[in-house]
Amino acid sequence: MSPVGPVGEAFADRGYEIEEFLVVPEHSFHEPGVEVVFPDPLAYDAIVPMGAPWSVYDESTIGAWVLEEIGLVRRLGAPLIVDWLPPYLGWDDAVEFIFDGGVLQPDEVAAMRLAPGEIVSAHWLTADEAAAHVSPLAARRLSWLDTEKPATTAYFEDGRPAL
């Protein structure tokens, strides 16, 4: 089993109880086609899939991207949008939750580094500028958030306010 390592520690430091669930038992690593009964996902605040015979912290095998990402773990604010989405590309309908992630501080921005070969560039954009780079659904939500600056959760259907 992969150790929970820094990901688990980051959640534990924020007060979360850590529970591990092994999907593929060690004796089946080379033939992972096992039947599994998963726990009810609604019983958890967060689910972090970690898995494979190799630890996500084995930098010589998979690189250091997980540890780099942990530096951006933030406590989320209230949900800003709950958006019901109709079936798309073979998926049944879905619900997306968009949370207030707060404002990055200057020292957090200064500490950011682009991963060579992974991220070509990064830009700070207004909602209007971002519209050319994101899906129409995301553009509608960004524009609404930028204009309305909601104080409570808004309910959407397919990227548009529902109520």
N, C-alpha and C positions, 0 to 999 in steps of 0.2 A: 504494500500500500504506500502511496506517495505520502510523505509527511505533510502536515498542514503548513509547516514552515511559516515564512513571513506573511502569507495571505491569512492563515488562521490567526496568527499573532495580531495582525492589524484589526481583524474583527473582534478578537478577544479584548484587545485594548479599548475597543469602543463599547464593551459591555455585552457582546453577543456570546451566547453559549455555543460551543463548537460540537457538532455531532458528525461523525464520519460514517459514510455509507459506501461499502465496497461493492461495485457493480460486477466486476469480473474477479473471481477468486484467483489467488496466485497459481493454483494448479491448472487453471484454464488460460493463462496468459498467451499460450501459443495457439489456442483454439477458443477464442473469446465468444463464440456463438452460444451464449448461455441465456436461459430464461430468467428474468428478474422481475420481482414485484417491488416497485419503487414506493417509498413512503409518500404520503399525501403532501404535495408541495405547498398546500395552503397552511400547513402546520409550521411553516418556517418563514422567517423574515427575509432570508437570502439563501440562495442556492448557488454554490460555486463549484461547477464541475472541475475536477482536477484529474485526471486519470491517465493511465498508460503504465506500462511496466517501468517507465523512466520517471523519475521525479521532475517536477517542473523547476526544481532548484538545481538540477544537474546541468550547470552552465556549459560544460564541455560537450554535452549532447544536444541541448536545445537552445543554448544562448541565454542571455540575461533579461529578456523582455519582461518576464513576470515581475522581477524585482524593480525594474524601471517603472512599470505601471503602478505599483503599489504607492509610489511617491505621490500619486494624484488621488488617493483615496480621500474622499471628503464626506462629511456628515451632510446628508441631504436635508433640504428644507421641506416644506409642504409640497404635496403634488400640485402642480399648476394646471395640468390638463390630464383628463382621462378620456381617451379617444377610442371609440369603437371603429374597427376597420372591417370592411366587407371582405369576402373571399378574394384572394389575389395569388396568382402564380401557383395554383395548386394548394395553397393553404386555406384552411377554413377561416372563418372570421377570427379576429383577434382583438385584444384590448391593449393599448399602449398607455403607459403611465409616464408623464414628463414631470420631473421634479425640479425644484429650484436648487441648483447646485452652488449658489452663492457667487461671489465675485472673487476672482483671483487677485491676490495681493501682489504688489510689484516684485517682492522677493521670490514668490512662486513662479511668476513669469520669467524672471531672470534665471531661475534654476532649470528651466525647460531646455531639453536638448533633443534635436531631431535624430532619430535612429537611422544611421546610414543604410541605404538600400531598402528602407522600409517607408520612410516619409521623405518626399521630395521637397516639400515646402509647407509652411504654415502661415496663415494670414488672419488678421483680426478683421472681421467684416460686420457691417450693419446687416439687419434683417433683409433690407432691400438688395444689398450687394450679394448676400448669401443665396438669394433666390435663383441665381444663374448656376449655382453649384450643387443644389440639393433637389430632391424630388418635389413636384408640385404640392404634394401633401405636406411635406416638411416646410416648404415655403409659406403655405397658408398659415400653419401654426406659428412659425416664427414671426410673421407679419402681425398676427393677432396679438401675440405676447408683447411685441414691441409697442403696439398701439394701445392696448388695453391695460397693460401692467397690472394683472389681476391680483387681488388681495386674498381671494379664496379659489378653491378648485373649480375649474370650468369643465363642463361635459361636452364632448365633441362627438360627431359622427363623420367619419371619413375626412378628417382634417378641418371640419367646419363646426362652429358652435351649434349645439343641439337645443339648447334651452334659451 
